[in-house]
Amino acid sequence: MFVLRFSLITIIIFLQGCVSYHNKVVGLEKFSKDSSYIYGALYIRGSGNSKPLGAGIEVKDINTGNVFNFEFESKYNIILSKIPPGNYSITRVIYTNSLGNEKKELKLSNMNFTMVQGQMAYLGDLLVTTGNIAENQNTYFRYAWRFDGVINNYKDVTSYLINEHPSFTSALKANYFTLWHERHHYRNLTSK
């Protein structure tokens, strides 16, 4: 009985430290005029012999407090995700270890935007680099993350999504890359 109780408590504690990422929608069949959608690319690259570290961005509904976390991928991958219309803020970049436990964050401010019904909004192509830095000659490593910046690849990414999901042709389109530019939360990177 003690072992079972200890095991359950350990699992609960472990899960509380994990970041729950919002499911990315990649197989949408039809565009819904009652919904809104955000899209872009969240790319994470490892350096050296790094363990697979993670990262994501947190998008918060200002009115309801609901939080959506979008996970960075280890390959260039465009995300398209449905979110309810409303007022939102990109609040932080989240850094996790290989188990998904949150380890660090980069807080962002004044990254507010509004989503209306029938709209799809491009957030940019975001890039994070991760790695492990040797602290000494032994096997001790410390995690390292770096938010490298945002690329404005709006035209190419939008064209790709419209080709993949033709029903989105009629959606209102917005380029929210300017949020990053106006707030100086990025290093200006050139397009691929």
URLINKA-V689273 format. One record per residue. N is the residue number from 0. RES is the residue in one letter. PHI is phi in degrees with one decimal (999 if undefined). PSI is psi in whole degrees, 0 to 359 (999 if undefined). D_CENTER is the distance of its C-alpha to the mean C-alpha in Angstrom with 2 decimals. Layout:
BEGIN
<<N;RES;PHI;PSI;D_CENTER> <N;RES;PHI;PSI;D_CENTER>>
END
This chain:
BEGIN
<<0;M;999;317;40.84> <1;F;-62.2;317;39.69> <2;V;-63.2;317;37.63> <3;L;-62.3;313;35.94> <4;R;-62.9;316;35.17> <5;F;-62.3;318;33.89> <6;S;-63.4;316;31.65> <7;L;-63.6;318;30.16> <8;I;-63.9;318;29.59> <9;T;-61.8;316;27.93> <10;I;-63.5;317;25.51> <11;I;-63.0;316;24.68> <12;I;-63.0;317;24.11> <13;F;-61.6;314;21.85> <14;L;-67.9;331;19.67> <15;Q;-66.6;333;19.42> <16;G;-85.6;354;17.63> <17;C;-86.8;146;14.90> <18;V;-88.9;131;11.42> <19;S;-96.2;112;11.33> <20;Y;-87.2;140;8.26> <21;H;-65.1;139;8.86> <22;N;-66.3;130;10.70> <23;K;-81.2;139;9.76> <24;V;-99.7;113;12.98> <25;V;-117.0;351;14.57> <26;G;-119.6;41;18.18> <27;L;-64.2;134;18.85> <28;E;-91.2;318;22.58> <29;K;-139.2;147;23.20> <30;F;-77.3;137;21.80> <31;S;-110.9;122;22.61> <32;K;-67.7;344;23.95> <33;D;-85.5;350;23.40> <34;S;-111.2;173;19.59> <35;S;-131.2;161;16.86> <36;Y;-140.0;140;13.83> <37;I;-114.0;151;10.73> <38;Y;-151.9;166;9.91> <39;G;157.3;193;9.10> <40;A;-124.4;131;8.28> <41;L;-116.8;105;5.68> <42;Y;-116.8;130;8.67> <43;I;-119.9;132;9.95> <44;R;-122.8;141;13.72> <45;G;-92.9;151;16.26> <46;S;-118.5;144;19.42> <47;G;63.3;219;22.84> <48;N;-98.4;46;23.41> <49;S;-71.1;147;20.20> <50;K;-73.4;158;19.32> <51;P;-71.4;97;15.99> <52;L;-89.4;160;13.76> <53;G;-120.7;169;10.14> <54;A;-158.0;161;7.08> <55;G;-162.2;170;3.79> <56;I;-115.5;148;3.65> <57;E;-107.7;125;6.60> <58;V;-115.8;124;8.37> <59;K;-115.9;133;12.03> <60;D;-74.5;115;14.99> <61;I;-63.0;325;17.60> <62;N;-80.2;320;20.52> <63;T;-101.6;341;19.82> <64;G;83.5;358;17.55> <65;N;-63.3;141;15.36> <66;V;-117.3;136;11.84> <67;F;-119.6;125;8.88> <68;N;-107.4;130;6.05> <69;F;-114.3;126;3.33> <70;E;-88.5;139;4.20> <71;F;-74.8;148;5.17> <72;E;-109.8;156;8.66> <73;S;-83.5;2;12.00> <74;K;-134.7;159;13.26> <75;Y;-64.5;116;12.55> <76;N;-143.6;124;11.27> <77;I;-82.8;131;10.80> <78;I;-103.0;150;8.99> <79;L;-140.5;117;11.10> <80;S;-134.9;138;10.79> <81;K;-82.0;132;13.62> <82;I;-135.2;153;13.58> <83;P;-65.8;147;16.94> <84;P;-57.0;146;18.45> <85;G;162.0;189;18.48> <86;N;-102.9;126;17.67> <87;Y;-127.0;164;14.18> <88;S;-142.0;135;12.84> <89;I;-84.2;110;9.64> <90;T;-95.4;331;11.04> <91;R;-168.9;160;9.44> <92;V;-99.9;129;7.46> <93;I;-105.0;134;8.29> <94;Y;-113.6;132;10.34> <95;T;-126.1;160;12.02> <96;N;-83.3;186;15.17> <97;S;-67.6;345;16.02> <98;L;-93.5;358;16.78> <99;G;89.4;7;13.47> <100;N;-81.2;132;15.21> <101;E;-66.0;131;13.61> <102;K;-118.5;325;15.55> <103;K;-147.8;170;14.43> <104;E;-151.6;155;12.40> <105;L;-117.5;106;12.43> <106;K;-75.0;139;13.49> <107;L;-118.7;152;13.22> <108;S;-133.9;156;16.00> <109;N;55.3;41;17.28> <110;M;-108.7;47;14.07> <111;N;-85.9;144;15.61> <112;F;-153.0;159;15.78> <113;T;-116.7;136;17.69> <114;M;-111.8;131;17.15> <115;V;-112.7;164;20.49> <116;Q;-58.2;139;21.77> <117;G;77.4;16;21.70> <118;Q;-110.6;145;19.02> <119;M;-123.5;131;16.09> <120;A;-122.8;130;14.06> <121;Y;-87.4;126;12.40> <122;L;-94.9;348;9.72> <123;G;113.4;172;10.52> <124;D;-101.7;107;9.97> <125;L;-97.1;141;8.08> <126;L;-128.7;129;9.85> <127;V;-125.1;139;10.20> <128;T;-110.5;137;13.55> <129;T;-125.1;161;14.68> <130;G;-175.8;177;18.24> <131;N;-118.8;133;21.13> <132;I;-107.6;126;23.86> <133;A;-70.9;128;27.37> <134;E;-85.8;332;29.05> <135;N;-157.6;190;32.49> <136;Q;-69.4;340;34.49> <137;N;-76.6;197;33.72> <138;T;-94.9;12;30.70> <139;Y;-78.9;128;28.75> <140;F;-124.8;152;25.32> <141;R;-117.9;148;22.80> <142;Y;-70.6;148;19.06> <143;A;-140.2;134;17.72> <144;W;-130.0;151;14.35> <145;R;-145.4;126;14.19> <146;F;-83.2;107;11.79> <147;D;-80.5;328;13.73> <148;G;145.9;192;12.86> <149;V;-133.0;136;12.04> <150;I;-107.1;137;14.22> <151;N;-90.8;95;15.68> <152;N;-115.8;33;16.13> <153;Y;-53.4;310;16.53> <154;K;-62.4;312;19.85> <155;D;-67.7;317;19.19> <156;V;-67.1;318;15.92> <157;T;-63.2;316;17.60> <158;S;-60.2;317;20.74> <159;Y;-59.9;313;19.14> <160;L;-65.4;320;17.62> <161;I;-63.6;321;21.00> <162;N;-64.4;321;22.82> <163;E;-75.6;327;20.86> <164;H;-131.7;79;21.07> <165;P;-57.0;334;24.25> <166;S;-66.4;347;24.33> <167;F;-85.1;1;21.54> <168;T;-57.4;322;24.11> <169;S;-82.9;356;25.37> <170;A;-67.7;146;22.09> <171;L;-68.2;135;21.98> <172;K;-116.7;139;19.59> <173;A;-135.9;143;18.01> <174;N;-107.7;101;16.45> <175;Y;-91.8;15;14.34> <176;F;-56.7;328;13.94> <177;T;-60.5;337;16.90> <178;L;-56.5;315;15.02> <179;W;-68.7;317;13.98> <180;H;-64.1;313;17.48> <181;E;-68.8;330;19.41> <182;R;-96.7;357;17.84> <183;H;57.3;39;18.07> <184;H;-96.1;28;14.73> <185;Y;-155.9;162;14.62> <186;R;-97.8;135;17.16> <187;N;-71.6;113;18.36> <188;L;-102.3;154;17.86> <189;T;-87.8;158;19.95> <190;S;-66.4;156;18.97> <191;K;-61.7;999;19.28>>
END
